[in-house]
Amino acid sequence: MNLVLYIHGKGGSHAESEHYKSLFPEYHVIGLDYQTFTPWETGKEIHTAVSKFKNEHEKIILIANSIGAFFCMNADISEWIEKAYFISPIVDMEKLILNMMSWANVTQEELKIKGIISTAFGEDLSWEYLCFVREHPVQWIVPTSILYGEKDNLTSYETITAFAEKYNCRLTVMENGEHWFHTETQMQFLDDWLNS
């Protein structure tokens, strides 16, 4: 049997994969609950899981949400994925970190000296994380469709468009959509997007 693997975003869980079972009735649908939160650790977790799944399933379709998509692109799994659906993916982590540093009024020199700086908006800024992102640019060769909300506050339209063009992804933009697809209208749009 073929597999749909769901990778959640920050604050999410594997239980969200239940939503996709009715959309892929002929697939085994599971969600992965990763235990780490850095691209080097989480990438390894995802790699290990997908390596196991590929031996048990003929085809694997990936659905990844937000930072989950970023982690997948750092997991060296492209060769095992038939196609991918990214929902509000973080596609330029360096740009996002630099934006968050700007919001927190933190310079690169400060971050380099302190290593980790907590912010008022609840995100820890990490020099190690920023260096990793710079040293490991994303490489992604999987046929991918992207769902993006027009009012996404983490990734700009220019950034998502540049990524979609570079990696030949099919980009769908939901008018007035947000980074987090969660309202009834947004989820209906997401379902219609997957069905199309």
C-alpha positions as CSV (number, residue, x, y, z in Angstrom):
1,M,0.0,0.0,0.0
2,N,1.1,3.6,-0.7
3,L,1.8,6.0,2.1
4,V,0.8,9.6,2.8
5,L,3.3,11.0,5.4
6,Y,2.2,14.2,7.3
7,I,4.8,16.4,9.0
8,H,3.3,19.0,11.3
9,G,4.5,22.6,11.9
10,K,5.4,24.3,15.2
11,G,2.9,23.5,18.0
12,G,1.2,20.9,15.8
13,S,1.1,17.1,16.2
14,H,0.9,13.9,14.3
15,A,-2.8,13.7,15.2
16,E,-3.4,16.4,12.5
17,S,-2.8,13.6,9.9
18,E,-6.4,12.3,10.7
19,H,-7.7,15.2,8.6
20,Y,-6.1,13.8,5.5
21,K,-7.4,10.2,5.7
22,S,-10.7,11.0,3.9
23,L,-8.8,12.8,1.2
24,F,-6.5,9.8,0.5
25,P,-8.8,6.8,1.1
26,E,-6.5,4.4,-0.8
27,Y,-3.4,5.4,1.1
28,H,-2.1,4.5,4.5
29,V,-2.0,8.0,6.2
30,I,0.3,8.6,9.2
31,G,1.7,11.6,10.9
32,L,5.2,11.8,12.3
33,D,5.7,13.3,15.8
34,Y,9.3,14.6,15.8
35,Q,11.0,15.1,19.2
36,T,13.6,17.7,18.2
37,F,13.4,21.2,16.8
38,T,16.6,21.9,14.9
39,P,17.1,21.2,11.2
40,W,20.1,19.0,11.9
41,E,18.4,16.9,14.5
42,T,14.8,16.9,13.1
43,G,16.2,16.2,9.6
44,K,17.8,13.1,10.9
45,E,14.6,12.0,12.6
46,I,12.6,12.4,9.4
47,H,15.3,10.7,7.4
48,T,15.3,7.7,9.7
49,A,11.5,7.4,9.6
50,V,11.2,7.8,5.8
51,S,14.1,5.3,5.3
52,K,12.0,2.8,7.2
53,F,8.7,3.6,5.5
54,K,10.2,3.3,2.0
55,N,10.8,-0.4,2.7
56,E,7.2,-0.9,3.6
57,H,5.4,1.2,1.0
58,E,5.7,1.4,-2.8
59,K,5.1,5.2,-3.0
60,I,5.3,8.0,-0.4
61,I,3.5,11.3,-0.7
62,L,4.6,14.0,1.7
63,I,2.3,16.6,3.2
64,A,4.3,19.1,5.3
65,N,3.2,22.2,7.1
66,S,5.2,25.4,7.8
67,I,8.5,24.6,9.5
68,G,7.8,20.9,8.9
69,A,8.4,21.5,5.2
70,F,11.7,23.2,6.1
71,F,12.8,20.2,8.2
72,C,11.8,17.8,5.4
73,M,14.0,19.8,2.9
74,N,16.9,19.3,5.4
75,A,16.3,15.5,5.8
76,D,17.8,14.2,2.5
77,I,14.7,12.3,1.5
78,S,14.0,13.7,-2.0
79,E,14.8,10.4,-3.7
80,W,12.2,8.6,-1.7
81,I,9.3,11.0,-2.1
82,E,6.9,10.6,-5.1
83,K,5.4,14.1,-4.7
84,A,5.0,16.7,-2.0
85,Y,2.3,19.1,-0.8
86,F,3.6,22.0,1.2
87,I,1.2,24.1,3.3
88,S,2.6,27.6,4.2
89,P,6.1,26.3,4.0
90,I,9.1,28.1,5.5
91,V,11.3,28.1,2.4
92,D,13.9,30.8,3.3
93,M,14.9,30.2,6.9
94,E,17.8,32.6,6.8
95,K,15.5,35.4,5.7
96,L,13.0,34.6,8.5
97,I,15.7,34.5,11.2
98,L,17.1,37.9,10.0
99,N,13.5,39.3,10.0
100,M,13.0,38.0,13.6
101,M,16.4,39.6,14.6
102,S,15.2,42.9,13.1
103,W,11.9,42.6,15.0
104,A,13.8,42.0,18.3
105,N,16.4,44.7,17.5
106,V,19.2,42.1,17.7
107,T,22.4,42.5,15.6
108,Q,24.4,39.6,14.1
109,E,27.3,40.6,16.3
110,E,25.2,40.4,19.5
111,L,23.8,37.0,18.5
112,K,27.3,35.7,17.7
113,I,28.6,36.8,21.1
114,K,25.6,35.6,23.2
115,G,24.8,32.4,21.2
116,I,21.1,32.4,22.1
117,I,18.9,35.4,22.6
118,S,15.2,35.1,23.8
119,T,12.7,37.5,22.3
120,A,9.6,39.2,23.5
121,F,7.5,37.3,20.9
122,G,8.5,33.9,22.3
123,E,11.2,32.8,19.8
124,D,14.8,32.0,20.8
125,L,17.3,33.3,18.3
126,S,20.3,31.0,17.9
127,W,23.7,31.8,16.2
128,E,24.3,28.0,15.7
129,Y,20.9,27.7,13.9
130,L,21.6,30.7,11.7
131,C,25.1,29.4,10.8
132,F,23.6,25.9,10.0
133,V,21.0,27.4,7.6
134,R,23.7,29.4,5.8
135,E,26.0,26.4,5.5
136,H,23.3,24.0,4.3
137,P,21.3,25.7,1.5
138,V,18.0,23.9,0.6
139,Q,18.1,21.4,-2.2
140,W,14.7,20.0,-3.3
141,I,14.0,17.9,-6.4
142,V,10.6,16.5,-5.5
143,P,7.5,17.5,-7.7
144,T,5.8,19.9,-5.2
145,S,2.6,21.8,-4.9
146,I,2.5,24.8,-2.5
147,L,-0.5,26.3,-0.7
148,Y,0.2,29.8,0.5
149,G,-2.0,32.3,2.3
150,E,-2.0,35.9,0.9
151,K,-1.6,37.2,4.5
152,D,1.2,34.9,5.6
153,N,3.1,36.8,8.2
154,L,6.3,34.6,8.1
155,T,7.0,34.3,4.4
156,S,6.6,37.1,1.9
157,Y,4.9,36.6,-1.5
158,E,8.2,37.4,-3.2
159,T,10.0,34.8,-1.2
160,I,7.5,32.0,-1.9
161,T,7.3,32.9,-5.6
162,A,11.1,32.9,-5.9
163,F,11.2,29.4,-4.3
164,A,8.4,28.1,-6.5
165,E,10.1,29.3,-9.7
166,K,13.5,28.0,-8.7
167,Y,12.2,24.5,-7.9
168,N,9.4,24.4,-10.5
169,C,6.6,24.1,-7.9
170,R,2.9,24.6,-8.5
171,L,1.9,27.6,-6.3
172,T,-1.7,28.2,-5.2
173,V,-2.4,31.4,-3.3
174,M,-5.5,31.7,-1.1
175,E,-6.9,35.3,-1.0
176,N,-6.9,36.5,2.6
177,G,-5.4,33.2,3.7
178,E,-3.1,33.2,6.7
179,H,0.1,31.3,7.6
180,W,-2.0,28.9,9.8
181,F,-4.8,27.3,7.8
182,H,-7.4,26.5,10.5
183,T,-10.8,28.2,9.9
184,E,-13.6,26.3,8.2
185,T,-13.2,28.4,5.0
186,Q,-9.4,27.9,5.0
187,M,-9.6,24.1,5.6
188,Q,-12.2,23.8,2.8
189,F,-9.9,25.7,0.5
190,L,-7.0,23.4,1.5
191,D,-9.2,20.3,0.9
192,D,-10.2,21.6,-2.5
193,W,-6.5,22.3,-3.3
194,L,-5.5,18.8,-2.4
195,N,-8.4,17.3,-4.4
196,S,-7.5,19.3,-7.5
